[in-house]
Amino acid sequence: MSKDTASENTARLQGSCLCGEVRYTFTKPFKLFQYCHCSRCRKVSGTVHGANIFIFSDQFQWLAGEDKLTHYRFPDAKHFGSTFCKACGSAMPWITADTKTTIVPAGGVESLDESPTQSIFWDSHADWYKEPSSLPAHAALPERKPKA
């Protein structure tokens, strides 16, 4: 492995909540980066899927605001939990029950140069889901059309 590849695999990434009270850092490599279309991930994310990065817990560190977090564990789920900022509600990283893995919601990470490798629970995807490439794309908020 070249020196550049080694440093790329241990690159330190940063993330935060919307209000900035909670901040964290973690290193590569990822164990997994995936979209999850299950109903739990859709509900907790408030959107079409969860976009989650899985890392070993020793790769993760809170920088600020850990005391501003609230945790929720779904009682009957082996692999599901939720952590969020009490101030702004942003989804935050959470540690699995066995404490070996930390799940990092990709939306809070400042800069990513990797993409998800799979979608899971596709059979549970939202009925209203449309492929983003099938929709009009705008660089910013489009102008409103005047009402007739």
N, C-alpha and C positions, 0 to 999 in steps of 0.2 A: 504494500500500500504506500502510495506516495505521501509526502508530508502534507501536500495540499488536500488530498483525500482524507487523511487522518484528521486534519483541523476542521474540514467541512463536516465530518461525521460527529464531531464534538462541539460544533458551533453552539454558542449560547443564544437562546431565543428569549424574548421578553414578551410579557402580556400584562393586561390590566382590565379592570372593569370600566364601564362607561364613565363613572364619576372620578376615576383615578385613585380612589381610596385604597383599593386592593391591587397589589402588583406582585408579579412572580417572574421567575426565570427557570429555564430548563435547557437541557442539552439533547442533541441528537446522539445516536440514531433513534428513530421511532420504531417501536415494536409493530405499530399498525396505524394507518390513517384511513378512516372510512366514513361513509355516510350510513346512517341507520334510519330506516323508514318505519320502524315500529311505532305503535300509537303512543307509547310512553315518551320516546324521544321527540316525537312531533309535539306532544303536549308541553314537555319541559322546555323545548326550544321556541315554541310558539310559531313554528314554521314547518316547511315540508319535510325536513329531516334533521337529525343531529349530524354534525360534522365533528368527529372526535379523533384526537390523536392519543394513542396509547404509548406510554413510556414506563420504564422501571421507576419506581418511586424514589430511588436514590439519585435519579437524574433531575429531580424537581426541588425547587426551593421557593418559599414565600419571601418576598422582599418587604412588604408592608401590608397592613390591614387584615391579617389573618383573623383578628378579633372581630372584624366586621362581617364575617361570613355566617351563613345559616346552612345547615346540612339537612338533607332529607333522604332517608333510605326507604325505598318501597319494600314493605315487609315481606312480600312473597317472591321477590326477585333476587336471583343469585348474582346477576351482573348489571344492576341498575342502581343509580343513586343520583343525587342532584345537590349541588352546592351553589349558592348565589350570594351576591353582595346585598346586605340588608339595606344599604342606602339607595342603590340604583336598580337592583334586581338583575344585574348581569349574571349570566351563567359563568361559573368559575370552576377551576379544576377540582376534582374529587378523587379520593383514594378508595380503591376497591376494598371490600370487606376483609380480604386476606392481607391487605396492606402492601402487596407486592407491586401493584400497578397503579399508576395515576392516570386518570382520564382528563385530557385537556381539551375544552371546547375550542375549536379552531378559530372561531370568530373573534376571540379576545387576544389572539396572538398578533403582534405588530407586523411581522413580515414573514411570509412562508415561501420557500422556493420548492416545495413539494406539493403534490396533489394526492387526493385520496386514491386508494388502490382498488376499492370495491364499494358496492352498495349492498347492505344486508336488509333482510326483512322486506324485500321488494314487493312481495305479495300483500303486504300491509300498507303500501304507499297510499297517500291521499288521493281520493277520486279526482280532485281538482288539479292535480299536479300536471304541469306542462313542462316539457324540456325547455330550459332557458333559451337555447338557440332558436326555438320556434317562435319566440316573442320579439316584438320590436325592442331595440336597445337604444337607450338615450345616454349621452355622456353626462347629463345633469338632469334636474327636474324639468320636464318639458313644460312649455307655456300652456296655460289653460285656454281651452277653446271658449270663446264667448257664448253665453247661453242665447238661444234664439228667442 
